Amino acid sequence: MILTAIIEIIGKKSSDSGLFLDRVTEQVARDYKDHICSEMFFSLITERLTNNYYRSVEQVYQDLD
């Protein structure tokens, strides 16, 4: 199923996505929230997928963009 594949891809840690697996804290990037109006991180996307939060594929793409 596509949902399972997306969750597996998000779950794989890599050097490129490692900082965004979980919420970015102020200890990691003090002014992050000053530059990002709507924070997004892979564990939140995974939670949303698992809990059927998204109503369309476009919503998933928007969070991944």
PQR file of N, CA, C, O and H, with PARSE charges and radii, in Angstrom:
ATOM      1  N   MET A   1       0.840  -1.177   0.000 -0.4000 1.5000
ATOM      2  CA  MET A   1       0.000   0.000   0.000 -0.0000 2.0000
ATOM      3  C   MET A   1       0.883   1.237   0.000  0.5500 1.7000
ATOM      4  O   MET A   1       1.971   1.228   0.574 -0.5500 1.4000
ATOM      5  N   ILE A   2       0.420   2.291  -0.637 -0.4000 1.5000
ATOM      6  CA  ILE A   2       1.194   3.523  -0.771 -0.0000 2.0000
ATOM      7  C   ILE A   2       1.483   4.173   0.577  0.5500 1.7000
ATOM      8  O   ILE A   2       2.570   4.712   0.781 -0.5500 1.4000
ATOM      9  H   ILE A   2      -0.464   2.299  -1.104  0.4000 1.0000
ATOM     10  N   LEU A   3       0.532   4.128   1.489 -0.4000 1.5000
ATOM     11  CA  LEU A   3       0.716   4.714   2.813 -0.0000 2.0000
ATOM     12  C   LEU A   3       1.897   4.072   3.519  0.5500 1.7000
ATOM     13  O   LEU A   3       2.729   4.767   4.101 -0.5500 1.4000
ATOM     14  H   LEU A   3      -0.351   3.690   1.323  0.4000 1.0000
ATOM     15  N   THR A   4       1.971   2.764   3.472 -0.4000 1.5000
ATOM     16  CA  THR A   4       3.070   2.039   4.105 -0.0000 2.0000
ATOM     17  C   THR A   4       4.406   2.422   3.480  0.5500 1.7000
ATOM     18  O   THR A   4       5.395   2.595   4.191 -0.5500 1.4000
ATOM     19  H   THR A   4       1.294   2.200   2.999  0.4000 1.0000
ATOM     20  N   ALA A   5       4.442   2.555   2.167 -0.4000 1.5000
ATOM     21  CA  ALA A   5       5.677   2.922   1.479 -0.0000 2.0000
ATOM     22  C   ALA A   5       6.143   4.317   1.882  0.5500 1.7000
ATOM     23  O   ALA A   5       7.333   4.535   2.108 -0.5500 1.4000
ATOM     24  H   ALA A   5       3.638   2.415   1.589  0.4000 1.0000
ATOM     25  N   ILE A   6       5.212   5.257   1.971 -0.4000 1.5000
ATOM     26  CA  ILE A   6       5.575   6.621   2.367 -0.0000 2.0000
ATOM     27  C   ILE A   6       6.117   6.642   3.789  0.5500 1.7000
ATOM     28  O   ILE A   6       7.125   7.295   4.057 -0.5500 1.4000
ATOM     29  H   ILE A   6       4.245   5.080   1.787  0.4000 1.0000
ATOM     30  N   ILE A   7       5.467   5.943   4.691 -0.4000 1.5000
ATOM     31  CA  ILE A   7       5.912   5.894   6.081 -0.0000 2.0000
ATOM     32  C   ILE A   7       7.296   5.260   6.182  0.5500 1.7000
ATOM     33  O   ILE A   7       8.124   5.718   6.971 -0.5500 1.4000
ATOM     34  H   ILE A   7       4.648   5.412   4.474  0.4000 1.0000
ATOM     35  N   GLU A   8       7.558   4.229   5.408 -0.4000 1.5000
ATOM     36  CA  GLU A   8       8.871   3.590   5.422 -0.0000 2.0000
ATOM     37  C   GLU A   8       9.947   4.540   4.919  0.5500 1.7000
ATOM     38  O   GLU A   8      11.041   4.594   5.482 -0.5500 1.4000
ATOM     39  H   GLU A   8       6.886   3.857   4.768  0.4000 1.0000
ATOM     40  N   ILE A   9       9.645   5.288   3.863 -0.4000 1.5000
ATOM     41  CA  ILE A   9      10.615   6.239   3.321 -0.0000 2.0000
ATOM     42  C   ILE A   9      10.920   7.317   4.348  0.5500 1.7000
ATOM     43  O   ILE A   9      12.082   7.661   4.561 -0.5500 1.4000
ATOM     44  H   ILE A   9       8.757   5.244   3.405  0.4000 1.0000
ATOM     45  N   ILE A  10       9.893   7.847   4.980 -0.4000 1.5000
ATOM     46  CA  ILE A  10      10.082   8.889   5.992 -0.0000 2.0000
ATOM     47  C   ILE A  10      10.874   8.347   7.170  0.5500 1.7000
ATOM     48  O   ILE A  10      11.686   9.065   7.752 -0.5500 1.4000
ATOM     49  H   ILE A  10       8.949   7.567   4.807  0.4000 1.0000
ATOM     50  N   GLY A  11      10.651   7.106   7.524 -0.4000 1.5000
ATOM     51  CA  GLY A  11      11.307   6.504   8.682 -0.0000 2.0000
ATOM     52  C   GLY A  11      12.783   6.255   8.519  0.5500 1.7000
ATOM     53  O   GLY A  11      13.495   6.106   9.512 -0.5500 1.4000
ATOM     54  H   GLY A  11       9.991   6.523   7.051  0.4000 1.0000
ATOM     55  N   LYS A  12      13.266   6.204   7.286 -0.4000 1.5000
ATOM     56  CA  LYS A  12      14.684   5.957   7.051 -0.0000 2.0000
ATOM     57  C   LYS A  12      15.486   7.222   7.333  0.5500 1.7000
ATOM     58  O   LYS A  12      15.255   8.271   6.730 -0.5500 1.4000
ATOM     59  H   LYS A  12      12.688   6.325   6.479  0.4000 1.0000
ATOM     60  N   LYS A  13      16.411   7.104   8.240 -0.4000 1.5000
ATOM     61  CA  LYS A  13      17.247   8.256   8.579 -0.0000 2.0000
ATOM     62  C   LYS A  13      18.355   8.401   7.546  0.5500 1.7000
ATOM     63  O   LYS A  13      18.993   7.424   7.152 -0.5500 1.4000
ATOM     64  H   LYS A  13      16.598   6.252   8.730  0.4000 1.0000
ATOM     65  N   SER A  14      18.569   9.632   7.118 -0.4000 1.5000
ATOM     66  CA  SER A  14      19.682   9.931   6.224 -0.0000 2.0000
ATOM     67  C   SER A  14      20.312  11.236   6.665  0.5500 1.7000
ATOM     68  O   SER A  14      19.733  11.968   7.468 -0.5500 1.4000
ATOM     69  H   SER A  14      18.051  10.426   7.438  0.4000 1.0000
ATOM     70  N   SER A  15      21.479  11.529   6.152 -0.4000 1.5000
ATOM     71  CA  SER A  15      22.161  12.757   6.556 -0.0000 2.0000
ATOM     72  C   SER A  15      21.395  13.989   6.094  0.5500 1.7000
ATOM     73  O   SER A  15      21.490  15.042   6.726 -0.5500 1.4000
ATOM     74  H   SER A  15      21.949  10.934   5.499  0.4000 1.0000
ATOM     75  N   ASP A  16      20.638  13.881   5.006 -0.4000 1.5000
ATOM     76  CA  ASP A  16      19.888  15.025   4.495 -0.0000 2.0000
ATOM     77  C   ASP A  16      18.634  15.323   5.302  0.5500 1.7000
ATOM     78  O   ASP A  16      18.299  16.490   5.504 -0.5500 1.4000
ATOM     79  H   ASP A  16      20.561  13.027   4.493  0.4000 1.0000
ATOM     80  N   SER A  17      17.937  14.299   5.767 -0.4000 1.5000
ATOM     81  CA  SER A  17      16.657  14.523   6.433 -0.0000 2.0000
ATOM     82  C   SER A  17      16.727  14.391   7.953  0.5500 1.7000
ATOM     83  O   SER A  17      15.735  14.646   8.636 -0.5500 1.4000
ATOM     84  H   SER A  17      18.209  13.351   5.603  0.4000 1.0000
ATOM     85  N   GLY A  18      17.850  14.008   8.481 -0.4000 1.5000
ATOM     86  CA  GLY A  18      17.978  13.756   9.913 -0.0000 2.0000
ATOM     87  C   GLY A  18      17.538  14.897  10.811  0.5500 1.7000
ATOM     88  O   GLY A  18      16.940  14.668  11.862 -0.5500 1.4000
ATOM     89  H   GLY A  18      18.657  13.800   7.926  0.4000 1.0000
ATOM     90  N   LEU A  19      17.830  16.125  10.403 -0.4000 1.5000
ATOM     91  CA  LEU A  19      17.442  17.271  11.226 -0.0000 2.0000
ATOM     92  C   LEU A  19      15.942  17.501  11.240  0.5500 1.7000
ATOM     93  O   LEU A  19      15.423  18.184  12.123 -0.5500 1.4000
ATOM     94  H   LEU A  19      18.316  16.310   9.549  0.4000 1.0000
ATOM     95  N   PHE A  20      15.246  16.936  10.269 -0.4000 1.5000
ATOM     96  CA  PHE A  20      13.818  17.192  10.143 -0.0000 2.0000
ATOM     97  C   PHE A  20      12.944  15.987  10.476  0.5500 1.7000
ATOM     98  O   PHE A  20      11.759  15.972  10.145 -0.5500 1.4000
ATOM     99  H   PHE A  20      15.668  16.382   9.552  0.4000 1.0000
ATOM    100  N   LEU A  21      13.514  14.988  11.120 -0.4000 1.5000
ATOM    101  CA  LEU A  21      12.716  13.845  11.538 -0.0000 2.0000
ATOM    102  C   LEU A  21      11.753  14.246  12.648  0.5500 1.7000
ATOM    103  O   LEU A  21      10.609  13.791  12.685 -0.5500 1.4000
ATOM    104  H   LEU A  21      14.477  15.000  11.389  0.4000 1.0000
ATOM    105  N   ASP A  22      12.220  15.094  13.544 -0.4000 1.5000
ATOM    106  CA  ASP A  22      11.405  15.579  14.657 -0.0000 2.0000
ATOM    107  C   ASP A  22      11.369  17.103  14.627  0.5500 1.7000
ATOM    108  O   ASP A  22      12.087  17.733  13.851 -0.5500 1.4000
ATOM    109  H   ASP A  22      13.149  15.464  13.514  0.4000 1.0000
ATOM    110  N   ARG A  23      10.542  17.680  15.463 -0.4000 1.5000
ATOM    111  CA  ARG A  23      10.421  19.144  15.541 -0.0000 2.0000
ATOM    112  C   ARG A  23      11.807  19.758  15.782  0.5500 1.7000
ATOM    113  O   ARG A  23      12.582  19.264  16.601 -0.5500 1.4000
ATOM    114  H   ARG A  23       9.958  17.168  16.093  0.4000 1.0000
ATOM    115  N   VAL A  24      12.099  20.824  15.067 -0.4000 1.5000
ATOM    116  CA  VAL A  24      13.363  21.530  15.237 -0.0000 2.0000
ATOM    117  C   VAL A  24      13.267  22.366  16.507  0.5500 1.7000
ATOM    118  O   VAL A  24      12.388  23.216  16.641 -0.5500 1.4000
ATOM    119  H   VAL A  24      11.469  21.226  14.402  0.4000 1.0000
ATOM    120  N   THR A  25      14.172  22.114  17.421 -0.4000 1.5000
ATOM    121  CA  THR A  25      14.131  22.813  18.714 -0.0000 2.0000
ATOM    122  C   THR A  25      14.986  24.081  18.663  0.5500 1.7000
ATOM    123  O   THR A  25      15.802  24.261  17.759 -0.5500 1.4000
ATOM    124  H   THR A  25      14.887  21.423  17.312  0.4000 1.0000
ATOM    125  N   GLU A  26      14.784  24.938  19.637 -0.4000 1.5000
ATOM    126  CA  GLU A  26      15.586  26.152  19.719 -0.0000 2.0000
ATOM    127  C   GLU A  26      17.052  25.848  20.022  0.5500 1.7000
ATOM    128  O   GLU A  26      17.931  26.644  19.691 -0.5500 1.4000
ATOM    129  H   GLU A  26      14.121  24.791  20.371  0.4000 1.0000
ATOM    130  N   GLN A  27      17.321  24.707  20.645 -0.4000 1.5000
ATOM    131  CA  GLN A  27      18.706  24.314  20.910 -0.0000 2.0000
ATOM    132  C   GLN A  27      19.439  24.011  19.606  0.5500 1.7000
ATOM    133  O   GLN A  27      20.649  24.214  19.510 -0.5500 1.4000
ATOM    134  H   GLN A  27      16.607  24.060  20.914  0.4000 1.0000
ATOM    135  N   VAL A  28      18.711  23.527  18.608 -0.4000 1.5000
ATOM    136  CA  VAL A  28      19.313  23.189  17.318 -0.0000 2.0000
ATOM    137  C   VAL A  28      19.418  24.431  16.436  0.5500 1.7000
ATOM    138  O   VAL A  28      20.455  24.676  15.820 -0.5500 1.4000
ATOM    139  H   VAL A  28      17.728  23.362  18.686  0.4000 1.0000
ATOM    140  N   ALA A  29      18.355  25.202  16.380 -0.4000 1.5000
ATOM    141  CA  ALA A  29      18.305  26.396  15.528 -0.0000 2.0000
ATOM    142  C   ALA A  29      17.494  27.473  16.247  0.5500 1.7000
ATOM    143  O   ALA A  29      16.264  27.481  16.194 -0.5500 1.4000
ATOM    144  H   ALA A  29      17.512  25.003  16.880  0.4000 1.0000
ATOM    145  N   ARG A  30      18.182  28.352  16.899 -0.4000 1.5000
ATOM    146  CA  ARG A  30      17.542  29.338  17.763 -0.0000 2.0000
ATOM    147  C   ARG A  30      16.520  30.210  17.039  0.5500 1.7000
ATOM    148  O   ARG A  30      15.470  30.512  17.607 -0.5500 1.4000
ATOM    149  H   ARG A  30      19.181  28.346  16.942  0.4000 1.0000
ATOM    150  N   ASP A  31      16.797  30.622  15.802 -0.4000 1.5000
ATOM    151  CA  ASP A  31      15.884  31.522  15.084 -0.0000 2.0000
ATOM    152  C   ASP A  31      15.075  30.824  13.990  0.5500 1.7000
ATOM    153  O   ASP A  31      14.555  31.483  13.091 -0.5500 1.4000
ATOM    154  H   ASP A  31      17.649  30.377  15.341  0.4000 1.0000
ATOM    155  N   TYR A  32      14.967  29.509  14.059 -0.4000 1.5000
ATOM    156  CA  TYR A  32      14.254  28.729  13.043 -0.0000 2.0000
ATOM    157  C   TYR A  32      12.822  29.234  12.837  0.5500 1.7000
ATOM    158  O   TYR A  32      12.385  29.417  11.701 -0.5500 1.4000
ATOM    159  H   TYR A  32      15.390  28.973  14.790  0.4000 1.0000
ATOM    160  N   LYS A  33      12.104  29.455  13.921 -0.4000 1.5000
ATOM    161  CA  LYS A  33      10.702  29.882  13.821 -0.0000 2.0000
ATOM    162  C   LYS A  33      10.564  31.306  13.296  0.5500 1.7000
ATOM    163  O   LYS A  33       9.481  31.699  12.860 -0.5500 1.4000
ATOM    164  H   LYS A  33      12.459  29.307  14.844  0.4000 1.0000
ATOM    165  N   ASP A  34      11.638  32.082  13.330 -0.4000 1.5000
ATOM    166  CA  ASP A  34      11.610  33.424  12.745 -0.0000 2.0000
ATOM    167  C   ASP A  34      11.599  33.365  11.219  0.5500 1.7000
ATOM    168  O   ASP A  34      11.161  34.303  10.553 -0.5500 1.4000
ATOM    169  H   ASP A  34      12.517  31.764  13.685  0.4000 1.0000
ATOM    170  N   HIS A  35      12.088  32.248  10.676 -0.4000 1.5000
ATOM    171  CA  HIS A  35      12.207  32.107   9.213 -0.0000 2.0000
ATOM    172  C   HIS A  35      11.176  31.162   8.614  0.5500 1.7000
ATOM    173  O   HIS A  35      10.906  31.222   7.414 -0.5500 1.4000
ATOM    174  H   HIS A  35      12.444  31.487  11.217  0.4000 1.0000
ATOM    175  N   ILE A  36      10.603  30.302   9.426 -0.4000 1.5000
ATOM    176  CA  ILE A  36       9.650  29.303   8.962 -0.0000 2.0000
ATOM    177  C   ILE A  36       8.280  29.615   9.552  0.5500 1.7000
ATOM    178  O   ILE A  36       8.098  29.575  10.769 -0.5500 1.4000
ATOM    179  H   ILE A  36      10.822  30.254  10.400  0.4000 1.0000
ATOM    180  N   CYS A  37       7.312  29.927   8.681 -0.4000 1.5000
ATOM    181  CA  CYS A  37       5.989  30.317   9.196 -0.0000 2.0000
ATOM    182  C   CYS A  37       5.163  29.113   9.638  0.5500 1.7000
ATOM    183  O   CYS A  37       4.356  29.228  10.560 -0.5500 1.4000
ATOM    184  H   CYS A  37       7.460  29.959   7.693  0.4000 1.0000
ATOM    185  N   SER A  38       5.349  27.975   9.006 -0.4000 1.5000
ATOM    186  CA  SER A  38       4.591  26.782   9.371 -0.0000 2.0000
ATOM    187  C   SER A  38       5.553  25.597   9.435  0.5500 1.7000
ATOM    188  O   SER A  38       5.897  25.003   8.414 -0.5500 1.4000
ATOM    189  H   SER A  38       6.005  27.881   8.257  0.4000 1.0000
ATOM    190  N   GLU A  39       5.978  25.267  10.652 -0.4000 1.5000
ATOM    191  CA  GLU A  39       6.972  24.198  10.770 -0.0000 2.0000
ATOM    192  C   GLU A  39       6.385  22.843  10.384  0.5500 1.7000
ATOM    193  O   GLU A  39       5.204  22.573  10.602 -0.5500 1.4000
ATOM    194  H   GLU A  39       5.699  25.749  11.482  0.4000 1.0000
ATOM    195  N   MET A  40       7.221  22.016   9.818 -0.4000 1.5000
ATOM    196  CA  MET A  40       6.813  20.687   9.395 -0.0000 2.0000
ATOM    197  C   MET A  40       8.003  19.763   9.610  0.5500 1.7000
ATOM    198  O   MET A  40       9.152  20.153   9.403 -0.5500 1.4000
ATOM    199  H   MET A  40       8.181  22.235   9.641  0.4000 1.0000
ATOM    200  N   PHE A  41       7.714  18.519  10.033 -0.4000 1.5000
ATOM    201  CA  PHE A  41       8.768  17.551  10.266 -0.0000 2.0000
ATOM    202  C   PHE A  41       8.209  16.168   9.980  0.5500 1.7000
ATOM    203  O   PHE A  41       7.002  15.941  10.072 -0.5500 1.4000
ATOM    204  H   PHE A  41       6.780  18.201  10.202  0.4000 1.0000
ATOM    205  N   PHE A  42       9.101  15.243   9.631 -0.4000 1.5000
ATOM    206  CA  PHE A  42       8.685  13.939   9.130 -0.0000 2.0000
ATOM    207  C   PHE A  42       7.875  13.120  10.123  0.5500 1.7000
ATOM    208  O   PHE A  42       6.965  12.397   9.717 -0.5500 1.4000
ATOM    209  H   PHE A  42      10.081  15.427   9.556  0.4000 1.0000
ATOM    210  N   SER A  43       8.178  13.211  11.400 -0.4000 1.5000
ATOM    211  CA  SER A  43       7.402  12.418  12.358 -0.0000 2.0000
ATOM    212  C   SER A  43       5.957  12.926  12.448  0.5500 1.7000
ATOM    213  O   SER A  43       5.046  12.137  12.697 -0.5500 1.4000
ATOM    214  H   SER A  43       8.918  13.798  11.729  0.4000 1.0000
ATOM    215  N   LEU A  44       5.738  14.220  12.251 -0.4000 1.5000
ATOM    216  CA  LEU A  44       4.370  14.748  12.228 -0.0000 2.0000
ATOM    217  C   LEU A  44       3.630  14.259  10.983  0.5500 1.7000
ATOM    218  O   LEU A  44       2.459  13.887  11.063 -0.5500 1.4000
ATOM    219  H   LEU A  44       6.478  14.861  12.048  0.4000 1.0000
ATOM    220  N   ILE A  45       4.303  14.260   9.842 -0.4000 1.5000
ATOM    221  CA  ILE A  45       3.677  13.753   8.615 -0.0000 2.0000
ATOM    222  C   ILE A  45       3.318  12.283   8.777  0.5500 1.7000
ATOM    223  O   ILE A  45       2.235  11.858   8.374 -0.5500 1.4000
ATOM    224  H   ILE A  45       5.253  14.562   9.777  0.4000 1.0000
ATOM    225  N   THR A  46       4.220  11.506   9.364 -0.4000 1.5000
ATOM    226  CA  THR A  46       3.945  10.085   9.608 -0.0000 2.0000
ATOM    227  C   THR A  46       2.730   9.915  10.516  0.5500 1.7000
ATOM    228  O   THR A  46       1.864   9.081  10.253 -0.5500 1.4000
ATOM    229  H   THR A  46       5.100  11.851   9.691  0.4000 1.0000
ATOM    230  N   GLU A  47       2.670  10.708  11.584 -0.4000 1.5000
ATOM    231  CA  GLU A  47       1.520  10.652  12.498 -0.0000 2.0000
ATOM    232  C   GLU A  47       0.228  10.999  11.767  0.5500 1.7000
ATOM    233  O   GLU A  47      -0.797  10.340  11.943 -0.5500 1.4000
ATOM    234  H   GLU A  47       3.374  11.385  11.798  0.4000 1.0000
ATOM    235  N   ARG A  48       0.291  12.027  10.955 -0.4000 1.5000
ATOM    236  CA  ARG A  48      -0.901  12.429  10.198 -0.0000 2.0000
ATOM    237  C   ARG A  48      -1.335  11.346   9.212  0.5500 1.7000
ATOM    238  O   ARG A  48      -2.530  11.094   9.056 -0.5500 1.4000
ATOM    239  H   ARG A  48       1.124  12.562  10.812  0.4000 1.0000
ATOM    240  N   LEU A  49      -0.387  10.712   8.556 -0.4000 1.5000
ATOM    241  CA  LEU A  49      -0.725   9.624   7.633 -0.0000 2.0000
ATOM    242  C   LEU A  49      -1.366   8.458   8.383  0.5500 1.7000
ATOM    243  O   LEU A  49      -2.372   7.904   7.942 -0.5500 1.4000
ATOM    244  H   LEU A  49       0.584  10.916   8.683  0.4000 1.0000
ATOM    245  N   THR A  50      -0.786   8.099   9.498 -0.4000 1.5000
ATOM    246  CA  THR A  50      -1.281   6.980  10.295 -0.0000 2.0000
ATOM    247  C   THR A  50      -2.682   7.228  10.833  0.5500 1.7000
ATOM    248  O   THR A  50      -3.484   6.301  10.940 -0.5500 1.4000
ATOM    249  H   THR A  50       0.032   8.549   9.857  0.4000 1.0000
ATOM    250  N   ASN A  51      -2.977   8.484  11.173 -0.4000 1.5000
ATOM    251  CA  ASN A  51      -4.269   8.831  11.765 -0.0000 2.0000
ATOM    252  C   ASN A  51      -5.290   9.354  10.761  0.5500 1.7000
ATOM    253  O   ASN A  51      -6.310   9.928  11.143 -0.5500 1.4000
ATOM    254  H   ASN A  51      -2.325   9.237  11.087  0.4000 1.0000
ATOM    255  N   ASN A  52      -5.011   9.154   9.476 -0.4000 1.5000
ATOM    256  CA  ASN A  52      -5.936   9.570   8.404 -0.0000 2.0000
ATOM    257  C   ASN A  52      -6.302  11.047   8.464  0.5500 1.7000
ATOM    258  O   ASN A  52      -7.446  11.423   8.207 -0.5500 1.4000
ATOM    259  H   ASN A  52      -4.182   8.688   9.165  0.4000 1.0000
ATOM    260  N   TYR A  53      -5.335  11.871   8.801 -0.4000 1.5000
ATOM    261  CA  TYR A  53      -5.527  13.313   8.877 -0.0000 2.0000
ATOM    262  C   TYR A  53      -5.771  13.908   7.487  0.5500 1.7000
ATOM    263  O   TYR A  53      -6.631  14.771   7.312 -0.5500 1.4000
ATOM    264  H   TYR A  53      -4.406  11.566   9.010  0.4000 1.0000
ATOM    265  N   TYR A  54      -5.003  13.434   6.507 -0.4000 1.5000
ATOM    266  CA  TYR A  54      -5.071  13.994   5.164 -0.0000 2.0000
ATOM    267  C   TYR A  54      -6.314  13.514   4.430  0.5500 1.7000
ATOM    268  O   TYR A  54      -6.700  12.349   4.528 -0.5500 1.4000
ATOM    269  H   TYR A  54      -4.305  12.732   6.649  0.4000 1.0000
ATOM    270  N   ARG A  55      -6.928  14.420   3.703 -0.4000 1.5000
ATOM    271  CA  ARG A  55      -8.123  14.098   2.919 -0.0000 2.0000
ATOM    272  C   ARG A  55      -7.832  14.030   1.429  0.5500 1.7000
ATOM    273  O   ARG A  55      -8.691  13.633   0.641 -0.5500 1.4000
ATOM    274  H   ARG A  55      -6.615  15.366   3.624  0.4000 1.0000
ATOM    275  N   SER A  56      -6.616  14.418   1.041 -0.4000 1.5000
ATOM    276  CA  SER A  56      -6.244  14.348  -0.371 -0.0000 2.0000
ATOM    277  C   SER A  56      -4.733  14.173  -0.490  0.5500 1.7000
ATOM    278  O   SER A  56      -3.985  14.461   0.444 -0.5500 1.4000
ATOM    279  H   SER A  56      -5.918  14.739   1.681  0.4000 1.0000
ATOM    280  N   VAL A  57      -4.306  13.704  -1.633 -0.4000 1.5000
ATOM    281  CA  VAL A  57      -2.877  13.554  -1.909 -0.0000 2.0000
ATOM    282  C   VAL A  57      -2.211  14.926  -1.934  0.5500 1.7000
ATOM    283  O   VAL A  57      -1.054  15.068  -1.538 -0.5500 1.4000
ATOM    284  H   VAL A  57      -4.914  13.470  -2.392  0.4000 1.0000
ATOM    285  N   GLU A  58      -2.933  15.917  -2.392 -0.4000 1.5000
ATOM    286  CA  GLU A  58      -2.394  17.271  -2.449 -0.0000 2.0000
ATOM    287  C   GLU A  58      -2.003  17.783  -1.066  0.5500 1.7000
ATOM    288  O   GLU A  58      -1.010  18.499  -0.930 -0.5500 1.4000
ATOM    289  H   GLU A  58      -3.872  15.802  -2.713  0.4000 1.0000
ATOM    290  N   GLN A  59      -2.771  17.426  -0.042 -0.4000 1.5000
ATOM    291  CA  GLN A  59      -2.434  17.839   1.321 -0.0000 2.0000
ATOM    292  C   GLN A  59      -1.110  17.211   1.770  0.5500 1.7000
ATOM    293  O   GLN A  59      -0.308  17.861   2.440 -0.5500 1.4000
ATOM    294  H   GLN A  59      -3.578  16.845  -0.152  0.4000 1.0000
ATOM    295  N   VAL A  60      -0.888  15.963   1.402 -0.4000 1.5000
ATOM    296  CA  VAL A  60       0.372  15.298   1.736 -0.0000 2.0000
ATOM    297  C   VAL A  60       1.516  16.005   1.017  0.5500 1.7000
ATOM    298  O   VAL A  60       2.536  16.312   1.634 -0.5500 1.4000
ATOM    299  H   VAL A  60      -1.540  15.435   0.857  0.4000 1.0000
ATOM    300  N   TYR A  61       1.359  16.267  -0.284 -0.4000 1.5000
ATOM    301  CA  TYR A  61       2.385  16.962  -1.049 -0.0000 2.0000
ATOM    302  C   TYR A  61       2.681  18.331  -0.453  0.5500 1.7000
ATOM    303  O   TYR A  61       3.837  18.751  -0.404 -0.5500 1.4000
ATOM    304  H   TYR A  61       0.530  16.017  -0.785  0.4000 1.0000
ATOM    305  N   GLN A  62       1.649  19.023  -0.003 -0.4000 1.5000
ATOM    306  CA  GLN A  62       1.851  20.354   0.576 -0.0000 2.0000
ATOM    307  C   GLN A  62       2.741  20.270   1.824  0.5500 1.7000
ATOM    308  O   GLN A  62       3.634  21.098   2.004 -0.5500 1.4000
ATOM    309  H   GLN A  62       0.710  18.682  -0.043  0.4000 1.0000
ATOM    310  N   ASP A  63       2.507  19.295   2.666 -0.4000 1.5000
ATOM    311  CA  ASP A  63       3.338  19.139   3.860 -0.0000 2.0000
ATOM    312  C   ASP A  63       4.762  18.701   3.500  0.5500 1.7000
ATOM    313  O   ASP A  63       5.712  19.065   4.193 -0.5500 1.4000
ATOM    314  H   ASP A  63       1.782  18.622   2.520  0.4000 1.0000
ATOM    315  N   LEU A  64       4.915  17.940   2.445 -0.4000 1.5000
ATOM    316  CA  LEU A  64       6.244  17.488   2.049 -0.0000 2.0000
ATOM    317  C   LEU A  64       7.027  18.561   1.296  0.5500 1.7000
ATOM    318  O   LEU A  64       8.251  18.475   1.195 -0.5500 1.4000
ATOM    319  H   LEU A  64       4.143  17.644   1.882  0.4000 1.0000
ATOM    320  N   ASP A  65       6.343  19.555   0.776 -0.4000 1.5000
ATOM    321  CA  ASP A  65       6.993  20.586  -0.032 -0.0000 2.0000
ATOM    322  C   ASP A  65       7.759  21.578   0.814  0.5500 1.7000
ATOM    323  O   ASP A  65       8.363  22.508   0.280 -0.5500 1.4000
ATOM    324  H   ASP A  65       5.349  19.624   0.858  0.4000 1.0000
TER
END
